Amino acid sequence: MQYRHELDKNRSVTLGAVYTPAIRAKADVNHSILLYSDDPYENPWLTPAQEKLNDTLQGVSFQLPHTFGLGFTFSTGRLLVGIDGTYQMWKEMEYPDMLDDLNDGNRYNDVFRINTGMEYVIDPVSQNYFHRIRFRGGLSYSNAYTNFSVVNPENGLSAGMGSYREYGVNVGLGLPFRDYMSGHTSMLNIGLGYSRQQPDTKHMISQDMFKISLNMNINEFWFFKRQFN
């Protein structure tokens, strides 16, 4: 659902909400254990020396959670600012215990995800090309939906359960290309992103990720459906 309210000729606010219902599915599980003569992570070409087969489990339950989302934007002729949040009810979702040795009480976490961003253009109708470039930036935060069983590598003993939190920052440019014959403006979008997955338990590994995105929005008559009388 989305609602837009015009404050005046150049300013408006938009509210949006989304909902995805939970999905409950069933499947047959063929659970097996593979035994290797050496470490398969260090020797990925190895084939299993033995395969232990368990009985097939019929109609095992798998679930995806309810998802709720809410967003808000404020727009002027030059500035667009927005924030949105998502909440997913992963806690106690059903999943076969034998596949990860966890249970419904400690396997999943409810997820909170927040994103905020802005776009600014000096003057969208200026004759100066630099003044028509769109400058963008954003921040994001979320926690992980799943937990992990952590082992102390020094003594091989259990160190309890652990999870991650992810922090991100993005910057970008929107480079306009105007077709002076049709008056339409297309946009070349360039984005740079950095995110960090930070564990909340000792002995887990943090991850740093960099992302480069490039896409183009084409506003031409090619995409308009012709109508003839």
DAJO-V290786 format. One record per residue. PHI is phi as a letter, one per 40 degrees, with the letter a starting at -180 (NA if undefined). Layout:
PHI
PHI
//
This chain:
NA
a
b
b
b
c
c
a
c
b
b
a
b
b
b
b
a
b
a
b
c
c
b
b
b
b
a
c
b
b
c
b
b
b
b
b
c
a
c
c
c
c
b
c
c
c
b
c
c
a
b
c
b
b
c
c
c
c
g
c
c
b
b
b
c
c
b
b
a
a
a
a
b
b
b
b
c
b
b
b
b
a
a
a
b
b
b
b
c
c
d
g
c
c
a
c
c
c
c
a
g
b
b
c
c
b
c
b
b
c
b
b
b
b
b
a
a
a
b
b
b
c
a
c
b
c
c
c
c
d
c
c
c
c
b
b
a
a
b
a
a
a
b
c
c
b
b
b
c
b
b
c
c
c
b
g
c
c
b
g
b
a
a
b
b
b
b
a
a
b
b
a
b
b
b
c
b
b
c
c
c
c
g
c
b
c
b
c
b
b
b
b
b
b
b
b
c
b
c
b
b
c
g
c
b
c
b
b
b
b
b
b
b
a
a
b
c
b
b
b
c
d
c
c
c
c
b
b
c
//
